[in-house]
């Protein structure tokens, strides 16, 4: 096959000052840039940008809306705070071309790193990653990093909903919040997709203040894992679990992507 077309999805609520930096780093040959909740600055910087509005609230809903608007063969999730380098997208695509269904960034393999993570957050991430690996028999090195690239044909596996209205009581729908990234990894594992970890460097955000909180966000990850396992048990009688994919290494250009175990819980 030829080189796939890539849609870059950027959830950008309250990140207007960071958008110029992010756009500057996006490779020129990407097929599409989808900005969720972008403002006029986006069109001034990139006239071909596809700007979509959220149907509800939260990062999860922003991504769901962006994914729905994406038309490329591949979808790249890139945060708008400047912490992820869009210039790394070709590395992730190379991992997909080498056989992966889903390429996830990692700060903890050779070639990766972070200018932003604290020792406390790194320790918490290690504990959460180990717990996830135990639950889903994976070998991830970094669970709590939001740089992910995957084939658009696997969107049904994620089971995201961009169209349903909020309940009458105003309570958020499951997956609309910051639990979205853990939820995606759980559902990818549940489906037995072949995953490659790609070394990536995390920068400090350019402008604004991060909403990250080690304790609160760690508890959210654990809650998401338990909630999704309960959901899986409810579905178990309806959907047969897929066979596990073989464990191999996906050779890509350095830094190397590492394919991790594809068993399911």
C-alpha positions as CSV (number, residue, x, y, z in Angstrom):
1,X,0.0,0.0,0.0
2,X,1.1,3.6,-0.4
3,X,1.7,6.0,2.4
4,X,-1.5,6.5,4.3
5,X,-3.4,9.8,4.7
6,X,-3.2,11.2,8.2
7,X,-5.9,13.2,10.1
8,X,-4.5,15.1,13.1
9,X,-7.1,15.6,15.8
10,X,-6.4,18.4,18.3
11,X,-8.8,19.0,21.2
12,X,-8.2,22.7,21.8
13,X,-10.6,24.2,24.3
14,X,-8.9,27.1,26.1
15,X,-5.6,26.5,24.3
16,X,-5.8,29.3,21.7
17,X,-2.3,30.7,22.6
18,X,-0.7,27.3,22.1
19,X,-2.3,26.6,18.7
20,X,0.3,28.5,16.6
21,X,3.2,26.4,18.1
22,X,1.3,23.1,17.5
23,X,0.4,24.0,13.9
24,X,4.0,25.0,13.2
25,X,5.1,21.5,14.1
26,X,2.5,19.5,12.1
27,X,4.1,17.9,9.0
28,X,3.2,19.7,5.8
29,X,2.0,16.5,4.1
30,X,-0.7,15.6,6.5
31,X,-4.1,15.0,4.9
32,X,-6.3,16.8,7.4
33,X,-6.1,18.8,10.7
34,X,-9.2,18.6,12.8
35,X,-9.4,21.3,15.6
36,X,-12.1,20.8,18.2
37,X,-13.6,24.0,19.6
38,X,-11.0,26.1,17.8
39,X,-11.4,29.9,17.3
40,X,-10.7,32.2,14.5
41,X,-6.9,32.0,15.1
42,X,-7.0,28.5,13.7
43,X,-8.3,29.6,10.2
44,X,-5.8,32.5,10.1
45,X,-2.9,30.1,10.7
46,X,-4.2,27.2,8.5
47,X,-7.0,28.0,6.1
48,X,-7.7,24.3,5.4
49,X,-8.2,23.4,9.0
50,X,-11.5,21.5,9.8
51,X,-13.0,23.2,12.9
52,X,-15.7,21.3,14.7
53,X,-17.6,22.0,17.9
54,X,-18.2,19.7,20.8
55,X,-21.6,18.2,21.2
56,X,-21.2,17.9,25.0
57,X,-18.3,18.8,27.4
58,X,-15.0,17.2,28.3
59,X,-11.8,16.0,26.5
60,X,-13.4,12.6,25.7
61,X,-16.3,14.2,23.9
62,X,-13.9,16.5,22.1
63,X,-11.9,13.6,20.8
64,X,-15.0,11.7,19.8
65,X,-16.2,14.7,17.8
66,X,-12.8,15.1,16.2
67,X,-12.6,11.4,15.3
68,X,-16.1,11.6,13.7
69,X,-14.9,14.4,11.4
70,X,-11.6,12.7,10.5
71,X,-11.3,11.3,6.9
72,X,-7.7,10.1,6.8
73,X,-6.6,6.4,6.9
74,X,-4.8,7.2,10.2
75,X,-5.9,9.3,13.1
76,X,-3.3,11.0,15.3
77,X,-4.3,12.4,18.7
78,X,-2.2,15.5,19.6
79,X,-2.8,17.7,22.6
80,X,-2.9,21.4,22.0
81,X,-0.8,22.5,25.0
82,X,2.5,22.0,23.1
83,X,3.6,19.0,25.2
84,X,3.5,16.6,22.3
85,X,5.6,17.1,19.1
86,X,3.5,16.6,16.0
87,X,6.8,16.3,14.1
88,X,7.0,12.7,15.6
89,X,3.9,11.6,13.7
90,X,5.9,9.8,11.0
91,X,7.5,7.6,13.7
92,X,4.0,6.4,14.8
93,X,2.8,5.9,11.2
94,X,5.9,3.8,10.5
95,X,4.9,1.5,13.4
96,X,1.4,1.1,11.8
97,X,2.9,0.4,8.4
98,X,5.1,-2.3,10.1
99,X,2.0,-4.1,11.3
100,X,0.6,-2.4,14.4
101,X,-3.1,-1.5,14.7
102,X,-2.4,1.1,17.3
103,X,0.8,3.1,18.1
104,X,1.0,4.6,21.6
105,X,3.7,7.0,22.8
106,X,6.0,6.2,25.6
107,X,8.3,8.5,27.6
108,X,10.1,5.6,29.2
109,X,11.8,3.7,26.4
110,X,15.2,4.7,24.9
111,X,14.6,7.8,22.7
112,X,11.7,9.0,24.8
113,X,11.7,11.4,27.7
114,X,9.9,14.2,29.5
115,X,10.7,17.8,30.5
116,X,7.5,18.0,32.5
117,X,6.9,14.8,34.6
118,X,7.7,15.0,38.3
119,X,9.1,12.1,40.3
120,X,5.8,11.7,42.1
121,X,3.9,11.5,38.8
122,X,6.5,9.1,37.3
123,X,6.1,6.8,40.3
124,X,2.3,7.0,40.1
125,X,2.4,6.3,36.3
126,X,4.6,3.3,36.9
127,X,2.2,1.9,39.5
128,X,-0.8,2.5,37.3
129,X,0.9,1.0,34.2
130,X,1.8,-2.1,36.2
131,X,-1.8,-2.5,37.4
132,X,-3.1,-2.1,33.9
133,X,-0.5,-4.7,32.6
134,X,-1.6,-7.1,35.3
135,X,-5.3,-6.7,34.4
136,X,-4.8,-6.9,30.6
137,X,-1.6,-9.0,30.3
138,X,0.2,-6.3,28.5
139,X,3.8,-5.0,28.7
140,X,3.3,-1.3,28.4
141,X,6.0,1.0,29.8
142,X,3.8,4.2,29.9
143,X,0.0,4.2,30.4
144,X,-0.6,7.9,31.2
145,X,0.5,9.6,28.0
146,X,-2.0,10.9,25.5
147,X,0.0,10.7,22.3
148,X,-1.7,8.0,20.2
149,X,-1.9,7.2,16.5
150,X,-4.1,4.5,15.0
151,X,-5.8,3.2,11.9
152,X,-9.2,4.9,11.5
153,X,-10.8,1.6,10.6
154,X,-10.5,0.6,14.3
155,X,-12.7,3.4,15.5
156,X,-15.6,1.0,16.2
157,X,-13.5,-0.8,18.7
158,X,-13.3,2.4,20.8
159,X,-17.1,2.6,21.1
160,X,-17.1,6.4,21.5
161,X,-20.4,8.4,21.2
162,X,-20.3,11.9,19.7
163,X,-24.1,12.3,19.1
164,X,-26.1,11.4,22.2
165,X,-27.5,14.3,24.2
166,X,-26.7,14.7,27.9
167,X,-29.1,13.0,30.3
168,X,-31.9,15.3,31.6
169,X,-30.0,15.6,35.0
170,X,-27.0,16.9,33.2
171,X,-24.7,14.2,34.3
172,X,-21.8,13.5,31.9
173,X,-21.7,10.4,29.7
174,X,-19.1,7.8,30.4
175,X,-16.0,8.5,28.3
176,X,-16.6,12.2,28.0
177,X,-14.0,13.2,30.5
178,X,-10.3,12.7,31.1
179,X,-10.9,9.0,31.6
180,X,-10.9,8.8,27.8
181,X,-7.3,7.8,27.3
182,X,-7.4,4.9,29.8
183,X,-10.7,3.9,28.3
184,X,-9.2,3.8,24.8
185,X,-6.3,1.6,26.0
186,X,-8.7,-0.8,27.8
187,X,-10.9,-1.2,24.8
188,X,-7.9,-1.7,22.5
189,X,-6.6,-4.4,24.8
190,X,-10.1,-6.0,25.0
191,X,-10.2,-6.2,21.2
192,X,-6.8,-7.8,21.0
193,X,-5.4,-5.2,18.7
194,X,-1.7,-5.2,18.0
195,X,0.0,-2.3,19.8
196,X,3.4,-0.8,19.3
197,X,5.0,1.6,21.8
198,X,6.8,4.5,20.1
199,X,9.4,6.5,22.1
200,X,8.3,10.1,22.4
201,X,9.5,13.2,24.2
202,X,7.1,15.2,26.3
203,X,7.7,19.0,26.5
204,X,6.4,21.5,29.1
205,X,3.2,23.1,28.0
206,X,3.8,26.5,26.3
207,X,1.1,28.6,27.9
208,X,-1.5,28.2,30.6
209,X,-1.7,25.9,33.6
210,X,-2.1,22.2,33.5
211,X,-5.1,20.6,35.2
212,X,-3.2,17.5,36.1
213,X,-3.4,16.3,39.7
214,X,-1.5,13.1,40.5
215,X,-3.9,11.8,43.2
216,X,-7.2,12.7,41.5
217,X,-6.1,11.6,38.0
218,X,-4.5,8.4,39.4
219,X,-7.8,7.5,41.1
220,X,-9.6,8.3,37.8
221,X,-7.4,5.8,35.9
222,X,-8.1,3.0,38.5
223,X,-11.8,3.8,38.4
224,X,-11.8,3.6,34.6
225,X,-10.0,0.2,34.6
226,X,-12.5,-1.3,37.1
227,X,-15.5,0.3,35.4
228,X,-14.4,-1.1,32.0
229,X,-13.8,-4.6,33.4
230,X,-17.3,-4.6,34.8
231,X,-18.6,-3.5,31.4
232,X,-16.6,-6.3,29.8
233,X,-18.1,-8.9,32.1
234,X,-21.6,-7.6,31.1
235,X,-20.7,-8.0,27.4
236,X,-18.9,-11.3,27.8
237,X,-22.0,-13.3,27.1
238,X,-22.8,-11.3,24.0
239,X,-19.4,-10.9,22.3
240,X,-16.8,-13.7,22.2
241,X,-13.3,-12.5,23.2
242,X,-10.8,-12.3,20.3
243,X,-7.8,-14.5,20.0
244,X,-4.6,-12.9,21.2
245,X,-2.2,-11.6,18.6
246,X,1.4,-12.9,18.6
247,X,4.1,-11.0,20.3
248,X,6.7,-9.6,18.0
249,X,8.8,-6.5,17.6
250,X,7.9,-4.0,15.0
251,X,11.1,-2.6,13.5
252,X,10.8,1.1,12.6
253,X,13.2,3.9,12.2
254,X,15.0,5.0,15.4
255,X,13.8,5.6,18.0
256,X,12.4,2.0,17.7
257,X,8.8,1.2,18.3
258,X,8.3,-1.9,20.5
259,X,5.3,-4.1,20.0
260,X,3.7,-5.2,23.3
261,X,1.7,-8.2,24.3
262,X,-1.8,-8.5,22.8
263,X,-3.6,-10.7,25.3
264,X,-6.9,-9.7,26.8
265,X,-8.3,-10.0,30.3
